[in-house]
């Protein structure tokens, strides 16, 4: 016989490196999260104006059909360090025939903290005038250009490290006018670090409060596992009872008990507990200190599973 309960140690470390931030819309860029916000976009759109500065085959088409706050944006995989490299450049073409209304012909580049619940409130913006009916290359220098902080108490952008979202907006916001623009060769003059910060604690449980498990941090998985799938025909019921999982003397105890127990119309001869953490992350390190039993038939384990995995 054998049964499983979760209390094994596993260490997870991801190693990454610096990455450029650029896109020529020919399928070789490093930006993969372009998004039209109140605005339509087409990535890899055939360049309708292969003249002047831009003879490339494909571009990004920006189609504002009247969205009040229309913009296109992307989130970088890590935050920008603007203290050394602070310049964003791209090419843009706005045909005069695509415009409605009387907005100023301009384009703004905004940096935001995309991890904030209100990213716009963290915004720093540079606005540049544009000329219609021709390709032009614009640079936005967050060290030397005039910028606008939405929150006037914020630090200068070159002194901040919370920016990971880039927003591009043509002809301003808070209007319902229409505009079509074509954008190409987006480039940041620095790199972003993809090395995770292993020194910032983002989630923990020290099991200091005796009694039941903290349900704000843990979920008891009690649903029966279907058939003889990945679970290898386990002999126990997982329960949410304090008999099978509880906290005392600074540790979590998971206890397997030999007993007749009926749940979900199935009777089994053992009970134990299986706990899932209520936390997910992309990169990082997990540290666990655990004492494991060596009794025959036990099979302790701890797994790292993707948030999108459904296993009951």
Beta strands, then each sheet from edge to edge (+ up, - down):
strand 1: 18-23
strand 2: 35-37
strand 3: 40-46
strand 4: 58-64
strand 5: 71-75
strand 6: 87-93
strand 7: 106-112
strand 8: 124-129
strand 9: 136-141
strand 10: 148-149
strand 11: 165-170
strand 12: 179-193
strand 13: 218-220
strand 14: 236-238
strand 15: 245-248
strand 16: 251-254
strand 17: 257-263
strand 18: 266-272
strand 19: 275-277
sheet 1: 1+ 12- 4+ 3-
sheet 2: 1+ 12- 6+ 9-
sheet 3: 2+ 5- 11+ 7- 8+ 10-
sheet 4: 13+ 19-
sheet 5: 14+ 18+ 17-
sheet 6: 15+ 16-
end
